[in-house]
Amino acid sequence: MQQPRRLWFLLDFYGWVVLTLSIITAFIIGQWWVVLLGIIGYLLALLVDLAGGRALGRTGAMRLARAEQENRELKAEQARLLGAIQERDEKLGKSNKVDK
């Protein structure tokens, strides 16, 4: 089993860029509440990172890719089965019209 990555959120490059830029902006304009926007930006960068699957690591990304592939296969199978059901219903509808 893979070792858990402690403090993985400190390795997020985009989060640090956003936070650094907010600190620089706050220093230039003299409004330190802008740093709060940087903190919010850092958290949003982490959220996007998690949603994109980059924070999963190699094995997590492989499992995610496998699950996505299985999901696509299941959707294709569902579409095939729904098409077969519709064809069957059409045939039954035509045969009912001929019988009457």
C-alpha positions as CSV (number, residue, x, y, z in Angstrom):
1,M,0.0,0.0,0.0
2,Q,1.2,3.5,-0.8
3,Q,2.3,5.7,2.1
4,P,0.1,8.6,2.7
5,R,1.6,11.9,1.6
6,R,1.5,14.2,4.6
7,L,1.3,17.9,4.0
8,W,0.6,17.3,0.2
9,F,-1.2,20.6,0.0
10,L,2.1,22.5,0.6
11,L,3.3,21.1,-2.7
12,D,0.7,22.8,-4.8
13,F,2.5,25.2,-7.1
14,Y,-0.5,27.2,-8.4
15,G,-1.7,27.8,-4.9
16,W,1.6,29.2,-3.9
17,V,1.7,31.4,-7.0
18,V,-1.8,32.8,-6.1
19,L,-0.9,33.4,-2.5
20,T,2.5,35.0,-3.4
21,L,0.9,37.3,-5.9
22,S,-1.7,38.4,-3.4
23,I,0.9,39.2,-0.8
24,I,2.9,41.2,-3.3
25,T,-0.3,43.1,-4.4
26,A,-1.2,43.8,-0.7
27,F,2.3,45.2,-0.1
28,I,2.2,47.4,-3.2
29,I,-1.3,48.8,-2.6
30,G,-1.1,48.8,1.2
31,Q,-4.4,46.9,1.7
32,W,-3.6,43.8,3.7
33,W,-7.1,42.3,3.4
34,V,-6.1,41.4,-0.2
35,V,-4.1,38.5,1.4
36,L,-7.5,37.0,2.3
37,L,-8.3,36.8,-1.4
38,G,-4.9,35.0,-1.8
39,I,-5.8,32.5,0.8
40,I,-9.2,31.9,-0.9
41,G,-7.4,31.5,-4.2
42,Y,-5.0,29.0,-2.6
43,L,-7.9,27.0,-1.4
44,L,-9.6,27.1,-4.8
45,A,-6.3,26.0,-6.4
46,L,-6.3,23.0,-4.0
47,L,-9.9,22.3,-4.8
48,V,-9.3,22.3,-8.6
49,D,-6.2,20.1,-8.0
50,L,-8.3,17.6,-6.1
51,A,-11.1,17.7,-8.7
52,G,-8.7,17.2,-11.5
53,G,-7.1,14.1,-9.8
54,R,-3.6,15.5,-9.8
55,A,-3.3,15.2,-6.0
56,L,-4.0,11.4,-6.1
57,G,-0.5,10.3,-6.9
58,R,0.4,7.8,-9.6
59,T,-1.6,4.8,-8.3
60,G,-4.6,7.0,-7.5
61,A,-4.5,8.5,-11.0
62,M,-4.3,5.0,-12.5
63,R,-7.3,3.9,-10.5
64,L,-9.2,7.0,-11.6
65,A,-8.4,6.3,-15.2
66,R,-9.5,2.7,-14.9
67,A,-12.8,3.8,-13.2
68,E,-13.4,6.4,-15.9
69,Q,-12.8,3.8,-18.6
70,E,-15.2,1.3,-16.9
71,N,-17.8,4.1,-16.6
72,R,-17.5,4.8,-20.4
73,E,-17.9,1.1,-21.1
74,L,-21.0,0.8,-18.9
75,K,-22.6,3.8,-20.5
76,A,-22.0,2.3,-24.0
77,E,-23.5,-1.0,-22.8
78,Q,-26.5,0.9,-21.4
79,A,-27.0,2.8,-24.7
80,R,-26.8,-0.6,-26.6
81,L,-29.4,-2.2,-24.2
82,L,-31.7,0.8,-24.5
83,G,-31.5,0.7,-28.2
84,A,-32.4,-3.0,-28.2
85,I,-35.4,-2.3,-25.9
86,Q,-36.6,0.4,-28.2
87,E,-36.3,-1.9,-31.2
88,R,-38.2,-4.6,-29.4
89,D,-40.9,-2.2,-28.5
90,E,-41.2,-1.0,-32.1
91,K,-41.5,-4.6,-33.3
92,L,-44.1,-5.4,-30.7
93,G,-46.0,-2.2,-31.7
94,K,-46.0,-3.2,-35.4
95,S,-47.1,-6.7,-34.6
96,N,-49.9,-5.5,-32.4
97,K,-51.1,-3.2,-35.3
98,V,-51.0,-6.2,-37.8
99,D,-53.0,-8.4,-35.4
100,K,-55.8,-5.9,-35.0
